[in-house]
Amino acid sequence: MKNIFQLFKKWPKKFLVIGLFVTLAIIGFSFYSLRGIEKPAEIASVKRGDLVVEVSAAGTLTGQKLIPLRFQTSGEITQVNVKEGDKVYKGQILANLDNREQLIALQQAQNTLRDKQATVDKVLDDIHLFQYGMGGFANIGTENETMTQRQLRTTAEVARDNAYDAVKLAQKVLEDTLILAPTAGIVTEVNFIPGQNVSIQDIIVTIVDTSKIYFNAEVDEADIGKISLGQKANITLDTYPGQVFEGAIDKIIPQTITNTTGATVVIVKIKLNNPPEKFVNDLSGQASIEITKAEDTLIISIEALQNDNSVFIQTSQGPEKRTVKVGIQTDTEVEIKQGISEENQVILNP
């Protein structure tokens, strides 16, 4: 490299000047030659069809409600009757604690109730039926009863009613050792097995209410003003490629949240009309919410629309500018209500 610079130093100055001019001439010629090359016009047809303005949002599949279930008392689990994925019906026993003592207490309370009811029946038979005959029971609680009769009857009835309350209490204590399904649904989680001791804070089983299936769409806060109840939506799930599940907006949760990507979103609940046959909670997917729709209308690429609501159409004499009346538009297409016809072709790069 050093030898080359030494060689340049030995050249006469006039040769260096000539070389500089030659170089600048070549660069200038290349620049103006390239400017002279015109990009060919891109032509697109005016088509007729339906144009839909949509808001897209990611989300997950879920049921009407996720229900965590706990025991109302502490103890040792003796049975867990379900596993993840099982369908359950309302009132089904899902799990129970060791409840032998509670069963005995309930049986004793029921026996006491039977005894007290028999006492009431005996009092009524001895007093009213014996005294007044088959129609004597009509005198119960009337002025035809003597004070002694009323006292005997009232004492017997109070004892029976107290025994009935004891039975209800024993039943409640027994029910606290059981977990019953509050609604029909699908088990999504089972956290314990028989033999384990649990407290009232422990979630034993979780079920999802599948009486209604929703897609919880995370709509960006900038788009929530476009969303309203009843709007139609199409759902695609990653697990079911190629299938579209139709639905409509049923609820808009009036609270913003920050999703996993850090965006501020609003949860929009879309009720599915044709949910997947095999429900899996929290399946991810995408919702396309229909904001507005123009049917059987003229549509052009939005690239052809100029800022002054005009387009250039291709004619035999060359490009011709036309002012148009536009309708709804998406990111890629725009509805044309007036100014051109279906037979025209528009220039995308006039």
C-alpha positions in Angstrom: 0.0 0.0 0.0 2.9 2.4 0.9 4.5 1.7 -2.6 1.2 2.7 -4.3 1.0 6.0 -2.5 4.6 6.7 -3.4 3.8 5.9 -7.0 0.9 8.5 -7.0 3.3 11.1 -5.6 5.5 10.6 -8.6 2.6 11.3 -11.1 2.4 14.7 -12.6 -0.3 16.9 -11.1 -2.1 17.3 -14.4 -2.7 13.5 -14.6 -4.2 13.5 -11.1 -6.6 16.3 -12.0 -7.6 14.5 -15.2 -8.3 11.3 -13.2 -10.5 13.2 -10.7 -12.6 14.7 -13.5 -13.0 11.3 -15.2 -14.1 9.7 -11.9 -16.7 12.5 -11.3 -18.0 12.2 -14.8 -18.5 8.4 -14.4 -20.4 8.9 -11.2 -22.6 11.6 -12.6 -23.4 9.7 -15.7 -24.4 6.6 -13.6 -26.6 8.8 -11.4 -28.5 10.4 -14.2 -28.8 7.2 -16.1 -30.5 5.5 -13.1 -32.9 8.5 -12.6 -34.0 8.0 -16.1 -35.2 4.4 -15.4 -38.9 4.6 -14.7 -40.7 2.0 -12.5 -43.5 0.3 -14.5 -47.0 1.1 -13.4 -48.7 -1.4 -11.1 -52.2 -2.1 -12.1 -55.0 -3.7 -10.0 -58.6 -4.5 -10.8 -61.6 -3.1 -9.1 -63.5 -6.0 -7.6 -66.9 -6.6 -6.1 -67.4 -8.4 -2.9 -67.9 -8.2 0.9 -65.6 -6.0 3.0 -65.4 -6.6 6.7 -63.7 -4.4 9.3 -62.4 -6.6 12.2 -60.5 -6.3 15.4 -58.2 -9.1 16.2 -57.3 -10.3 19.7 -55.5 -13.3 21.2 -57.2 -15.1 24.1 -58.1 -18.4 25.7 -61.0 -20.9 25.8 -62.8 -21.2 29.1 -66.1 -22.2 30.7 -68.7 -20.0 32.4 -66.8 -20.1 35.7 -63.9 -21.9 37.3 -64.9 -23.3 40.7 -62.3 -24.3 43.3 -63.8 -26.6 45.9 -62.8 -27.1 49.6 -64.0 -29.1 52.5 -65.9 -27.1 55.2 -64.0 -29.0 58.0 -60.6 -30.5 58.4 -59.8 -34.2 58.5 -58.4 -37.2 56.6 -59.5 -37.8 53.0 -60.9 -41.3 52.6 -62.2 -41.0 49.0 -61.5 -39.0 45.8 -64.0 -40.1 43.3 -62.9 -38.1 40.2 -59.8 -37.4 38.1 -58.8 -34.6 35.8 -60.9 -34.6 32.7 -64.0 -36.3 34.2 -67.4 -34.9 33.5 -69.5 -34.4 36.6 -73.2 -33.7 37.3 -74.7 -31.4 39.8 -74.8 -32.9 43.3 -72.2 -35.6 42.5 -69.9 -36.6 45.5 -66.4 -35.7 44.3 -64.5 -36.5 47.6 -65.1 -37.1 51.2 -63.4 -37.1 54.6 -63.5 -39.8 57.3 -67.1 -39.3 58.5 -67.9 -42.3 60.5 -68.5 -40.2 63.7 -70.8 -37.8 61.7 -72.8 -40.7 60.3 -73.3 -42.2 63.8 -74.4 -38.7 65.1 -76.9 -38.4 62.2 -78.4 -41.8 62.8 -78.8 -41.0 66.5 -80.5 -37.7 65.8 -82.9 -39.4 63.3 -83.7 -42.1 66.0 -84.5 -39.3 68.5 -86.7 -37.6 66.0 -88.6 -40.8 65.4 -89.1 -41.2 69.2 -90.4 -37.7 69.7 -92.7 -38.0 66.8 -94.1 -41.1 68.3 -94.7 -39.3 71.5 -96.7 -36.6 69.7 -98.8 -39.2 67.9 -99.5 -40.9 71.3 -100.6 -37.6 72.9 -102.9 -36.9 70.0 -104.4 -40.4 70.0 -104.8 -40.5 73.8 -106.4 -37.1 74.1 -108.2 -36.0 70.9 -108.9 -39.2 69.1 -110.1 -41.0 72.2 -112.1 -38.1 73.4 -113.7 -36.9 70.2 -113.5 -39.9 67.9 -112.3 -39.9 64.3 -113.2 -36.2 63.8 -111.4 -35.2 67.0 -108.2 -34.0 65.3 -110.1 -30.9 64.1 -110.2 -29.8 67.7 -106.4 -29.5 67.9 -105.4 -26.0 68.8 -109.0 -24.8 69.3 -110.9 -23.7 72.4 -112.2 -27.3 72.7 -108.8 -28.3 74.2 -108.4 -28.1 77.9 -105.3 -26.4 79.3 -103.9 -29.8 80.3 -104.4 -31.2 76.9 -102.8 -28.2 75.3 -99.8 -28.4 77.6 -99.2 -32.1 76.9 -99.5 -31.6 73.2 -97.3 -28.5 73.1 -94.6 -30.2 75.2 -94.5 -33.2 72.9 -94.5 -31.1 69.7 -91.6 -28.9 71.0 -89.5 -31.9 71.8 -90.2 -33.3 68.3 -89.3 -30.0 66.6 -86.1 -29.8 68.6 -85.3 -33.3 67.4 -85.9 -32.3 63.8 -83.5 -29.3 64.2 -80.9 -31.7 65.6 -81.3 -33.9 62.5 -80.8 -30.9 60.2 -77.7 -29.9 62.2 -76.2 -33.5 62.0 -76.9 -33.5 58.2 -75.0 -30.2 57.8 -72.0 -31.6 59.8 -72.0 -34.7 57.6 -72.2 -32.6 54.4 -69.2 -30.6 55.6 -67.2 -33.9 55.2 -68.3 -34.1 51.5 -67.5 -32.2 48.4 -70.5 -32.0 46.1 -70.4 -30.7 42.5 -72.3 -27.4 42.6 -73.0 -27.6 38.9 -72.4 -29.9 35.9 -68.9 -29.4 34.4 -65.5 -30.9 33.9 -62.8 -31.6 36.5 -59.6 -29.5 35.7 -57.6 -30.2 38.8 -57.3 -32.8 41.7 -54.8 -31.9 44.3 -55.0 -34.6 47.0 -55.3 -38.4 47.4 -56.9 -40.6 50.0 -55.0 -40.7 53.3 -53.9 -37.1 53.3 -55.0 -34.7 56.0 -56.4 -31.4 54.8 -57.8 -28.2 56.2 -60.6 -25.8 55.2 -58.0 -23.7 53.2 -56.9 -26.5 50.9 -58.4 -26.6 47.4 -59.2 -30.3 46.8 -60.9 -30.3 43.4 -61.4 -27.6 40.7 -64.2 -27.9 38.1 -65.1 -25.6 35.2 -68.8 -24.9 34.6 -69.3 -25.9 30.9 -72.9 -24.9 30.6 -71.6 -22.0 28.5 -68.3 -21.9 26.7 -66.5 -18.6 26.3 -63.4 -17.3 24.5 -61.7 -14.6 26.6 -60.3 -12.2 24.1 -57.7 -9.7 25.2 -58.7 -6.6 23.2 -56.2 -3.7 23.2 -57.4 -0.7 25.1 -57.1 1.4 21.9 -59.7 -0.8 20.2 -62.2 -1.3 23.0 -64.3 1.7 21.9 -65.2 -0.2 18.7 -66.5 -3.2 20.7 -70.1 -3.6 21.7 -72.3 -6.4 23.0 -73.8 -8.8 20.3 -71.0 -8.3 17.8 -70.2 -11.4 15.8 -66.8 -13.1 16.1 -64.9 -16.0 14.6 -62.6 -18.0 16.8 -59.7 -20.1 15.7 -57.9 -22.3 18.2 -54.3 -23.5 17.9 -55.4 -27.0 18.8 -57.9 -27.2 16.0 -56.2 -25.7 12.9 -58.6 -25.0 10.0 -61.7 -25.0 12.2 -63.7 -21.8 12.9 -65.9 -21.5 15.9 -68.6 -18.8 15.7 -69.8 -16.7 18.6 -70.9 -13.3 19.8 -69.8 -10.8 22.4 -71.6 -11.6 25.7 -69.7 -9.6 28.3 -67.1 -6.8 28.4 -65.2 -6.8 31.7 -65.0 -3.1 32.8 -61.4 -3.4 34.0 -58.1 -3.1 32.2 -55.3 -5.6 32.9 -51.7 -5.9 31.7 -51.2 -9.2 29.8 -48.1 -11.3 29.5 -46.6 -9.1 26.8 -47.0 -5.9 28.8 -49.9 -4.5 26.8 -52.9 -2.9 28.4 -56.0 -4.9 27.4 -59.7 -5.4 28.3 -61.1 -8.9 28.6 -64.1 -9.4 26.1 -66.0 -12.6 26.7 -67.2 -14.2 23.5 -69.9 -16.9 23.9 -69.4 -19.7 21.4 -72.3 -21.1 19.4 -70.5 -24.2 18.3 -67.8 -25.0 20.9 -65.4 -27.8 20.3 -66.7 -31.2 21.3 -63.7 -31.9 23.4 -63.4 -29.0 25.9 -60.0 -28.2 27.3 -59.7 -25.2 29.6 -57.3 -22.4 28.6 -56.7 -23.4 25.0 -55.1 -20.5 23.2 -56.4 -19.0 20.0 -57.3 -15.9 18.1 -60.6 -13.9 17.8 -61.7 -11.8 14.8 -64.5 -9.5 16.0 -66.6 -8.1 13.2 -67.0 -4.3 13.7 -68.8 -3.4 10.5 -69.4 -5.0 7.1 -70.2 -3.8 3.6 -71.8 -6.5 1.4 -71.6 -6.7 -2.5 -69.6 -3.5 -2.8 -66.7 -2.2 -4.9 -63.3 -2.8 -3.4 -59.8 -1.6 -4.3 -56.4 -1.9 -2.7 -55.8 0.9 -0.2 -52.5 1.6 -2.0 -54.5 3.1 -4.9 -56.3 5.7 -2.8 -54.6 9.1 -2.7 -54.7 11.5 0.3 -57.4 13.7 -1.5 -59.7 10.7 -1.9 -58.8 10.2 -5.6 -57.5 7.3 -7.6 -55.8 7.1 -11.0 -57.4 4.7 -13.4 -55.7 3.2 -16.5 -57.2 4.4 -19.8 -56.1 4.0 -23.4 -54.9 7.7 -23.3 -52.9 7.1 -20.1 -53.6 7.6 -16.4 -56.8 9.5 -15.5 -57.5 10.9 -12.1 -60.9 10.3 -10.6 -62.4 11.6 -7.3 -64.1 8.9 -5.4 -66.5 8.5 -2.4 -65.1 6.0 0.0 -66.8 3.9 2.6 -65.3 1.6 5.2 -61.7 0.5 5.0 -59.3 -2.1 6.4 -55.5 -2.0 6.6 -55.3 -3.3 3.0 -58.6 -2.5 1.2 -61.2 0.3 0.9 -64.8 0.4 -0.1 -65.6 2.7 -3.1 -69.2 4.0 -3.2 -68.9 6.3 -6.1 -66.5 7.5 -8.8 -65.3 4.3 -10.5 -66.9 1.1 -11.8 -66.1 -2.6 -11.7 -64.7 -2.4 -15.3 -62.0 0.1 -14.3 -58.4 -0.7 -13.4 -56.6 1.4 -10.8 -52.9 2.3 -10.7 -51.2 1.5 -7.4 -48.1 3.7 -7.9 -49.2 6.7 -10.0 
